Amino acid sequence: MSLGNILTTASLLTLILFTFTVAGMSLFGTIEEGEIIDENVNFKSFYMSMMTLWRACTGESWNGIMHDCYNDAGFIAIPFWLIF
């Protein structure tokens, strides 16, 4: 009974991460390295974008990533990160 609920929740989280990963690659794929954005945190590939968003889900310096995105991409970074 609860396994179905867990699978439904995991599927929803995966769908949200996939959607924001593709959007992040489109919006921030060409961002230069900054204070937080580096070779381990970026949107250049699907895998690194997914890992960056998973890191942000855990609360680890998501606002620093947002500020690096804002400095390079402009205002679109703020709604992206706040909605995420």
N, C-alpha and C positions, 0 to 999 in steps of 0.2 A: 504494500500500500504506500509506504513512504518512499520506496525506490522510484516509483513513477514520478513523484513530486520532485525528487532530487534530479532525475534525468530531465524533466521539463525545465527546471531552473538552470541546469548546466547548459542545456540547449539554447536557452534564451541568452545567457551570458556569452556563449560562443558566437551567437548571431550578432549581438551588440559589438563584441570585440572585432569580428570580421568586418562589419560595416564601418566602424571607426578606423580600422586598419587601412582599408582601401581609401577612405577619405583622407586620412593622414598622409598616406603615400602621395596622393594627388596634390594636397595642399603644401606639405612640408618636405617633400622628397629631395628638394635641392637646397635645403638650408645649410649654410656654412656652420662649421663647428663653433660652438660658443662655450659658455661657462659649464653647462650641463651636457649639451648635445656634443657627443664625441663618437668614437668608433663603436662604443658599446650601447649608446643610446641615440638612435636616429630613426629616420623614416625612409631610408634608401632602399630597403628590401622588405618583402612581406614578413619574413621571419623577424627581422630587427624591429620593424614597426609593431608587430604583435607583442614582442617582448617589452618594448617601450611602454605600450599601453597596459600590459599586465603589471609592469612595475608601477605605473601610475595608479592602477586599481588598488594596489596595496598601500598607497599613500606616500610612497618614497619620492620625495622632491618633485611632485607633479607640477607645483607652481614654478619651480625653476625651469622645467622643460617648457612650460607655457611662456615664461618670460623670454627664453631663447627663441621660441617660435615667433613671438610677438615682435622681437627686435628685427627679425629677418623677413617675416611674411606680412606683418602688419596686423590690422584690427581683426582679421578673420580668425586669428588664433584664440582670442578671448571667448567668443561664442562656442568654438569647437571644444575647448577644454571645459568650459562651464557646463555645456550640455553633456559631455562625456562624464 
